[in-house]
Amino acid sequence: MVKAYVHARLGREDAALLAELKRATGESESQLVRRGLRLVRERVTRRSALDLAGKSAGKFKGGPKDLSTNRRHLDGFGR
C-alpha cells in the first residue's frame, strides 16, 4: 500500500466541523478524510439508472408490459 500524506489548512469553521465529526463518530482525522473522499467520488461519478435502482431492478415481473406507452393505463389517474 502506498502511503500518501495530505496537508490541509483549515479555517476555524472547518476545524470546528472536523472536531465535531471526530467526537460524533469516534473516527480519526485520517478516517474522516478517506470517507469524505469516497463520498465526493460518489457524488461526481455518473451512475446509470440501473446502478441507482440496485437490487430493485427487475424485481417486479408482473403487470402490464405496455405500462409506459399505453394511455389507457392513465384513465382515472389523478382523480
C-alpha angles and dihedrals in degrees: 000000000000113000118217123186123213124201115197131179110220127196120223094269094050092044090052090049091051091050091048092050091048090054094043097047103027088226126134124249089255092053091049092049091050091048090048092052091053092048092052091048090053091052096049099039113093111232127192123242087250091056091049092048090055116172093355092069110109092004095121107066098163129072135068117325092215098050094126097044108035114083092201088078088065095058107126093005112151096015 
